[in-house]
Amino acid sequence: MSGRAALVELVARLGGARVLVVGDAILDRYEFGTVDRISPEAPIPVLTLGRRDTVLGGAGNVLRNLVTLGTRARLITAVGDDDVGRHVIRLVESESAEPSTVVVDPGRVTSEKTRFIAGTQQLLRADRETVAPLGAQARARLVAAANREIADAAIIVLSDYGKGTLGAGIAADIIAAARDAGKPVVVDPKGIDYSRYKGAFALTPNRRELGEATGMPVATDAEIIAAAKSLIAALGLEALVATRSRDGMTLVTRDSVTHLKAEAREVFDVTGAGDTVMATLAAALASGAAIDAAAALANVAAGVVVSKLGAAVAHVSEILTALHHEDAASAETKVLTLGPAQDRIRLWRQTGLTVGFTNGCFDLLHPGHISLINQAKADCDRLIVGLNSDASVKRLKGAGRPLQGEAARATVLASLAAVDLVIVFDDDTPLATIEAVRPDLLVKGSDWAPDKVVGADRVKRWGGTVKLAKLEPGHSTTATIARMAR
């Protein structure tokens, strides 16, 4: 089996993995806006704020990535007794069906990072947090929770952002307990003293962190290998994965060295890419993969996530697309499920593009459909077509429909230059999809009464517009089928 084919097979096994994540959870806020002028008070840009996103960061982002991969993941972390901490708890509970443990440490300020972004350019990051070891009671509760959960996990991830959750000997205690249980530990390290990670299975520092931890140069391949080998020997590691941003990553084990070329076609933002690498590496190892295969898959996932803005995740469908060498502009990659579609829509909006939406069964594509789609695309930058699934069409049109399956209908639609994304939905109406996509423009044919267009009230409520496209006379799928039956 070829290397890529083996990775495709590995992706299919990720859902059976069990991973325990312990580390610093962070609340990541993103404030998006536009800059049109310089402040008269100082030579700084004035950011007019618009949309706001709030997601789990740090160890929480590792959890998000694992859940997206289908892995059974649990998180153990600590927060302060504050509103940000309570927000983190709600997000953790909503991310995974698996029970997690969030220890509340009174007096602690929960880590919060707020990024201010104009278009795709980050202008400023503001942090609010406590950087200190946990209090004695919180420490005891966290270690006890880890000891309970280790037995049920195939692998343990330590996601250390240097905020204190893994400080004061906690990392070493967890590694020792995991070793006693015969469970490997992989660590995303922080700081310059890596002695607390002694006995771990693998570390995943980036190039700068590797240099700071070893005090050795890391400019060349040879220097990175030498620094990695020194840590492997000093800490008793089995492997070290050095992430190198646009240069990919280097896997060094006791016996081998593998350089993995960066997979990304275009890099928008490396925020959270290390979390994606850690999550994918851990999920693959927990699924029984060898370290070289796990690192190769992690490299592919990193290539997916750096093409997005902010602390994003890599969906299974996107990883499979990358493994199949499919061009991002091809018809196949225009057909997405809702999760990956929302990631792409988010990137469009972050770059200032308007999003339109139309929908239908599109059983037999005819000139009337093409006219509707072209009219819709004329008033937006990116057009999404919602497509009724086979089951939905059958309920709406009868037992003899559709004439073409949803895969064929989606591929034909996606081949049109005016269509930027196709989302197949299984409901009788596209309302849930419209609410998830939140288009700026909703388009239907003029045979619809304005107050009967599904989702029109929602779109108008959030400031969007509804357009009734002119119909081409003499064209309909039902009439075409009737003529064919004569």
Buried (B, 14 or more C-beta within 10 A) or exposed (E): EEEBEBBBEBBEBBEBBBBBBBBBBBBBBBBBBEBEEEEEEEEEBBBEEEEEBBBBBBBBBBBBBBBBBBBBBBBBBBBBEBEBBBBBBEBBEEBBEBEBBBBBBEEBBBBBBBBBBBBBEBBEEEEEBBEBBBBEEBBEBBBEBBBEBBEEBBBBBBBBBBBBBBBBEBBBBBBBBBBEEEBBBBBBBBEEEBEBBBBBBBBBBBBEBBBBBBEBEBEEEEBBBBBBBBBBEEBEBBBBBBBBBEBBBBBBBEEEBBBBEBBBEEEBBBBBBBBBBBBBBBBBBBBEBEBBBBBBBBBBBBBBBBBBBBBBBBBBBBBBBBBEEEEBEEBBBBBBEBBBBBBBBBBBBBEEBBBBBBBBBBBBBBEBBBBBBBBBBEBBBBBBBBBBBBEBBBBEBEEEBBBBEBEEBBBBBBEBEBBBBBBBBEBEBBBBBBEBBBBBBBBBBEEBEEEEBBBBEBBEEEEBBBBBBEBBEEBBBEEBBEEEEE
